[in-house]
Amino acid sequence: MTESDIYHAMDVQVPAMRQRGFTIGTTAGQISIPPGWIAERMAQQLTQHMQCELLRQTRDRALQKASIEGPTTLLNRRKAEQHEH
């Protein structure tokens, strides 16, 4: 999922899961989950998963940027930031 997909899911789809329930499609058929405690619990778990995925994507971007810039550039930027404060 892209970052945009994740934010859309958390802002629109997960609240709809809680309010109206949802259907899980499997190769063996569909499972209907009505609004209620199961829908709420699954929405909470899905939200946690998506938050973790956003953190992973942010970390990966930072690591990729650091490897492109190299350790010297990153160190110089940190030193400059320390002197600004």
N, C-alpha and C positions, 0 to 999 in steps of 0.2 A: 504494500500500500504506500502511496505517496503521502507526504506530509499533508497535502491538501485533502486527500481522501480521508485521512485520519481525523482531521479537524471537522470535516463535514459529518462523518459518522458520529463523532462525539457531540456535535452541536444539534444535529437533526435526527439521525437514525436511532441512536441510543435512547433519547427521550421518548421517541415514538414507541420503541420497544416497551418501555415502562408503562406508557399510557394506554396503548392499544393491544399489547401482546405482539406476537410474531410467529413466523413459521420457519422451521429449519428444514431445508431440503436435503435429502440424502438419496443415494442410489437405490435404497430400499423403500423410498416413499418419503412423505412429509410428516413432521411432528409439529403440531400446533401448540403453542404456549400462550395461554390466555394472560391478560394482565393479572398481576398478583405477586406473591412472594417469589415464585420461581423466575418470573420475568425480571423482577427487581434484582435478584441475586445474579442472574446471568448478565444483566446490564452492568452491574458493578464489576464483575469479572472481566467483561469485555473492555470496560473503561480502563481498568488497571493494565490490561494487556496493551491497549493502544497508547497509554502514557509511557509504558516501558519502551514500546517501539519508537515513539518520538524521541525519547532520551537516547536510544541506541543510534538513531539516525543522526542526531545532533553530535554525539560523540564521534561517530564515524567521519562526519564532515570535518570536525575539528582535527582529528588525527590525519586525515587526508591533506588538509590545508597545511598542517605542521610539517608533513613529510615533503610536500612540494616546496615549501619555503626553506626548509632545512633548519637544523638546530640553531645555527648562528643567527639567522634572521629572527627566529622566535625568541631567542635569548635577548637580542637587542631590543625587540619590541617590549618585552617584559621589563627590562631596565628602564626604558623610556617611560613606560606607564608608572613605574614606581616613583620616578622623579617628578611626574605631573602632580602627584598627590601630596 
